[in-house]
Amino acid sequence: MNMPEHDFIVVGAGTAGCVLAATLSEDERARVLLIEVGGARPLPAQSVPSLWPTLLQGPASWGEFTVKQAATETSTLLPRGRGLGGSSAINAMVFARGHRSGYDRWAGEGAKGWGFDDLLPYFKRSENAAGRDPALRGSGGPLTVGPAAPAHPVIEACLEAASETGYARAADISGGLEEGFGLADLNIVHGRRQSAADAYLTPVLDRPNLTVVTDALVQGLRIHGGRCRAVEYRTGGERVTADCAGEVVLAAGTIGTAQLLLLSGIGPAAHLADVGIRTVLDLPGVGAALHDHPIASVVFGAARPVLAPKSSNLGEAIGLVRSDPSLDAPDLQVLFVDAPTHLPSIKGPGTATPSASP
Ligand SMILES: Cc1cc2nc3c(=O)[nH]c(=O)nc-3n(C[C@H](O)[C@H](O)[C@H](O)COP(=O)(O)OP(=O)(O)OC[C@H]3O[C@@H](n4cnc5c(N)ncnc54)[C@H](O)[C@@H]3O)c2cc1C
């Protein structure tokens, strides 16, 4: 019998996969394989922050749409990235932790070790955030983050409007402790996007113990004796089986990870039987209860001409606010966007263009 060639196999080279592959391969005795369905080379537009809306359909994205939604009776674009960096290579580059109450609620509901204070050392380790409070923010980490400088005049006007309405102006809205509105930190370095692949993976690609396979679709996991022993993938018309001596880590995203478990027979037995998949482990809940965050847009026309946004991510400021003052924590994230666009389902000013629709 051949010895497995890999100690760790990471499926999906998105945000999580890049961090995991880089961290696991720090130990030079650990042989790490990272498998990604998308390509190795980013499109030129992926480096240009203001072009991210053009990436949501095309080779850097899976380009899927939802089923018709009950509330609107329309389907909606469901973007997720593919290629090294995954969704971090097509996203809007807002670098924010959310609010500490979100993590503390996880811990309160039983996710031990996932409260804000538990995670703070990891947040700090990931970032290089100059000029912030060192008790809260990190320096020297792989992700260099900071606010737009200078902010677009429309964004500054939005922040002033928020203050006039009575909301606090946050000094560091990305830090996780404040409510109100402020300039968010962005994953933009010298005017270019910094994806998780740029920050974590590219600098370590020459490690002899790290193998990265792109253009390879993982189609199933081989499970024997209650352990995942191998990963099956298809590349260039060939079927390959990669054996694993240690751990297989699924980092294929919210949707891709659940899909791969289901394809491998891990999920609700009745559903698997319906679609003709042999059950390996009856695990109710896999592939269910997806919670996404829909965007509801409010579009304004400017009273006077404004400069077209160029070098930034089109959404430089965010707000964390309570939809009801009686709530004990913020439950809404407001994003100020300076691009003239609106969802196709709502009426916008004549100068704005509708965003992608099916
Ligand atoms: C349009 C958009 C804008 C966003 N804006 C922001 C923002 O401004 N700020 C923010 O914090 N977050 C933002 N997000 C969310 C953020 O990017 C994601 O939460 C994060 O990248 C998810 O990381 P992940 O590792 O779980 O998945 P992903 O980064 O999506 O990685 C999954 C990877 O697995 C690969 N894969 C999937 N299935 C398979 C398979 N079977 N075989 C091989 N490979 C597979 C995919 O191709 C992909 O590369 C945005 C997301 C999108 C789509």
PDBQT file of the ligand as one rigid body, heavy atoms in Angstrom, charges set to zero:
ROOT
HETATM    1  C1  LIG A 401     -19.569  40.463  -3.787  1.00  0.00    +0.000 C 
HETATM    2  C2  LIG A 401     -19.089  40.242  -2.385  1.00  0.00    +0.000 A 
HETATM    3  C3  LIG A 401     -18.755  41.339  -1.604  1.00  0.00    +0.000 A 
HETATM    4  C4  LIG A 401     -18.307  41.155  -0.299  1.00  0.00    +0.000 A 
HETATM    5  N1  LIG A 401     -17.862  42.225   0.407  1.00  0.00    +0.000 NA
HETATM    6  C5  LIG A 401     -17.277  42.034   1.615  1.00  0.00    +0.000 A 
HETATM    7  C6  LIG A 401     -16.651  43.114   2.295  1.00  0.00    +0.000 A 
HETATM    8  O1  LIG A 401     -16.579  44.226   1.800  1.00  0.00    +0.000 OA
HETATM    9  N2  LIG A 401     -16.104  42.857   3.519  1.00  0.00    +0.000 N 
HETATM   10  C7  LIG A 401     -16.132  41.599   4.079  1.00  0.00    +0.000 A 
HETATM   11  O2  LIG A 401     -15.613  41.418   5.196  1.00  0.00    +0.000 OA
HETATM   12  N3  LIG A 401     -16.707  40.553   3.444  1.00  0.00    +0.000 NA
HETATM   13  C8  LIG A 401     -17.240  40.747   2.212  1.00  0.00    +0.000 A 
HETATM   14  N4  LIG A 401     -17.762  39.679   1.531  1.00  0.00    +0.000 N 
HETATM   15  C9  LIG A 401     -17.764  38.365   2.195  1.00  0.00    +0.000 C 
HETATM   16  C10 LIG A 401     -16.381  37.701   2.239  1.00  0.00    +0.000 C 
HETATM   17  O3  LIG A 401     -15.658  37.904   1.041  1.00  0.00    +0.000 OA
HETATM   18  C11 LIG A 401     -16.596  36.211   2.514  1.00  0.00    +0.000 C 
HETATM   19  O4  LIG A 401     -17.301  36.057   3.737  1.00  0.00    +0.000 OA
HETATM   20  C12 LIG A 401     -15.301  35.402   2.623  1.00  0.00    +0.000 C 
HETATM   21  O5  LIG A 401     -14.443  35.654   1.538  1.00  0.00    +0.000 OA
HETATM   22  C13 LIG A 401     -15.662  33.917   2.696  1.00  0.00    +0.000 C 
HETATM   23  O6  LIG A 401     -14.476  33.173   2.826  1.00  0.00    +0.000 OA
HETATM   24  P1  LIG A 401     -14.495  31.596   2.667  1.00  0.00    +0.000 P 
HETATM   25  O7  LIG A 401     -13.083  31.131   2.768  1.00  0.00    +0.000 OA
HETATM   26  O8  LIG A 401     -15.504  31.012   3.599  1.00  0.00    +0.000 OA
HETATM   27  O9  LIG A 401     -15.075  31.324   1.193  1.00  0.00    +0.000 OA
HETATM   28  P2  LIG A 401     -14.538  31.816  -0.210  1.00  0.00    +0.000 P 
HETATM   29  O10 LIG A 401     -13.577  32.947  -0.068  1.00  0.00    +0.000 OA
HETATM   30  O11 LIG A 401     -15.731  32.015  -1.075  1.00  0.00    +0.000 OA
HETATM   31  O12 LIG A 401     -13.678  30.576  -0.710  1.00  0.00    +0.000 OA
HETATM   32  C14 LIG A 401     -14.195  29.341  -1.103  1.00  0.00    +0.000 C 
HETATM   33  C15 LIG A 401     -13.285  28.794  -2.201  1.00  0.00    +0.000 C 
HETATM   34  O13 LIG A 401     -13.580  27.412  -2.412  1.00  0.00    +0.000 OA
HETATM   35  C16 LIG A 401     -13.598  27.155  -3.790  1.00  0.00    +0.000 C 
HETATM   36  N5  LIG A 401     -14.424  25.981  -4.008  1.00  0.00    +0.000 N 
HETATM   37  C17 LIG A 401     -15.759  25.853  -3.730  1.00  0.00    +0.000 A 
HETATM   38  N6  LIG A 401     -16.178  24.607  -4.027  1.00  0.00    +0.000 NA
HETATM   39  C18 LIG A 401     -15.076  23.941  -4.480  1.00  0.00    +0.000 A 
HETATM   40  C19 LIG A 401     -14.873  22.613  -4.944  1.00  0.00    +0.000 A 
HETATM   41  N7  LIG A 401     -15.865  21.709  -4.958  1.00  0.00    +0.000 N 
HETATM   42  N8  LIG A 401     -13.630  22.247  -5.375  1.00  0.00    +0.000 NA
HETATM   43  C20 LIG A 401     -12.595  23.149  -5.331  1.00  0.00    +0.000 A 
HETATM   44  N9  LIG A 401     -12.737  24.426  -4.899  1.00  0.00    +0.000 NA
HETATM   45  C21 LIG A 401     -13.971  24.793  -4.466  1.00  0.00    +0.000 A 
HETATM   46  C22 LIG A 401     -14.178  28.427  -4.405  1.00  0.00    +0.000 C 
HETATM   47  O14 LIG A 401     -13.887  28.529  -5.787  1.00  0.00    +0.000 OA
HETATM   48  C23 LIG A 401     -13.515  29.501  -3.550  1.00  0.00    +0.000 C 
HETATM   49  O15 LIG A 401     -12.265  29.924  -4.081  1.00  0.00    +0.000 OA
HETATM   50  C24 LIG A 401     -18.230  39.836   0.232  1.00  0.00    +0.000 A 
HETATM   51  C25 LIG A 401     -18.574  38.726  -0.539  1.00  0.00    +0.000 A 
HETATM   52  C26 LIG A 401     -18.976  38.921  -1.846  1.00  0.00    +0.000 A 
HETATM   53  C27 LIG A 401     -19.285  37.706  -2.689  1.00  0.00    +0.000 C 
ENDROOT
TORSDOF 0
